[in-house]
Amino acid sequence: MNVWFQILDTAGAVLVFIGAAICLLGVIGMLRLPDVLSRSHAATKPQTLGMLLVLAGVALRLRSGMDLATLALIGFFQLMTSPVAAHLVARSAYRTGQIDHRELLFDELDEQLTEER
């Protein structure tokens, strides 16, 4: 086996491990944080970064064209869907009154909702 392939395999394993650790931290944040907005943040930011690191690690290991294209599509859809889902969850929590308005520094959505009525 070539030395470069061993280096790529080791780098891929390190990226997969770091990505999995970041995803674990996001899950712990979702369990430990007190409110919907904080949990929404913990559900999207570390999960997306962790998933991209895992995909990069797997890409370093697989190295074929079709596999890399599939991993790129997975990464693209992860980047497109995760922030949108978090935004919808946070907005629905705001509209149903599950947000403590005293905790917010800025409440720009309140101005928009009062203009709609």
C-alpha positions in Angstrom: 0.0 0.0 0.0 1.2 3.4 -0.9 2.3 5.8 1.9 0.0 8.5 0.6 -3.0 6.2 0.8 -2.2 5.5 4.4 -2.0 9.2 5.2 -5.3 9.8 3.5 -6.9 7.0 5.4 -5.6 8.3 8.7 -6.7 11.8 7.9 -10.1 10.4 6.9 -10.4 8.5 10.2 -9.5 11.6 12.2 -12.1 13.7 10.3 -14.8 11.1 11.0 -13.9 11.0 14.7 -13.9 14.8 15.0 -17.2 15.1 13.1 -18.8 12.4 15.3 -17.5 14.2 18.4 -19.0 17.5 17.3 -22.3 15.8 16.5 -22.3 14.3 20.0 -21.7 17.8 21.5 -24.7 19.0 19.5 -26.9 16.2 20.9 -25.7 17.0 24.5 -26.6 20.6 23.8 -30.1 19.7 22.7 -30.6 17.7 25.8 -29.1 20.2 28.2 -30.2 23.6 26.9 -33.3 25.2 28.5 -35.4 26.7 25.7 -36.5 26.1 22.1 -34.2 28.7 20.5 -31.1 27.4 22.2 -32.0 23.8 21.3 -32.7 24.8 17.7 -29.2 26.3 17.5 -27.6 23.2 19.0 -29.6 21.0 16.6 -28.3 22.7 13.5 -24.9 24.4 13.8 -22.8 21.5 15.3 -24.8 18.8 13.5 -24.2 20.4 10.1 -20.5 21.0 10.7 -20.1 17.5 12.2 -21.9 15.9 9.2 -19.7 17.8 6.8 -16.5 16.6 8.6 -17.8 13.0 8.6 -18.5 13.3 4.8 -15.0 14.7 4.2 -13.5 11.9 6.1 -15.5 9.3 4.2 -14.5 11.0 0.9 -10.9 10.7 1.8 -11.4 7.0 2.3 -13.5 6.1 -0.7 -11.9 8.2 -3.4 -14.1 7.1 -6.4 -15.9 9.5 -8.6 -19.4 8.2 -8.0 -18.9 8.0 -4.2 -17.6 11.6 -4.1 -20.5 12.8 -6.2 -23.0 11.1 -3.8 -21.2 12.6 -0.8 -21.3 16.0 -2.3 -25.0 15.7 -2.9 -25.5 14.6 0.7 -23.5 17.6 2.0 -25.4 20.0 -0.3 -28.8 18.8 0.9 -27.7 18.9 4.5 -26.6 22.5 4.1 -29.9 23.4 2.5 -32.4 21.6 4.7 -31.0 22.0 8.2 -31.1 25.8 8.5 -34.6 25.9 7.0 -35.9 23.3 9.4 -34.4 25.1 12.4 -35.9 28.4 11.2 -39.3 26.9 10.9 -39.1 25.3 14.3 -38.1 28.5 15.9 -40.7 30.6 14.1 -43.5 28.1 15.0 -42.3 28.2 18.7 -42.4 32.0 18.6 -45.9 32.1 17.1 -47.3 29.6 19.6 -45.9 31.5 22.6 -43.2 29.1 23.7 -40.6 31.8 23.7 -39.8 33.9 26.7 -39.7 37.4 25.3 -37.7 38.7 28.2 -34.8 36.6 27.2 -34.6 38.1 23.7 -32.2 40.9 23.1 -33.9 42.0 19.9 -37.5 41.0 18.8 -37.8 42.0 15.2 -40.4 39.4 14.5 -42.9 41.1 16.9 -42.8 44.2 14.7 -43.5 42.1 11.6 -46.3 40.2 13.2 -48.1 43.3 14.4 -47.9 44.9 10.9 -49.6 41.8 9.5 -52.7 42.1 11.7 
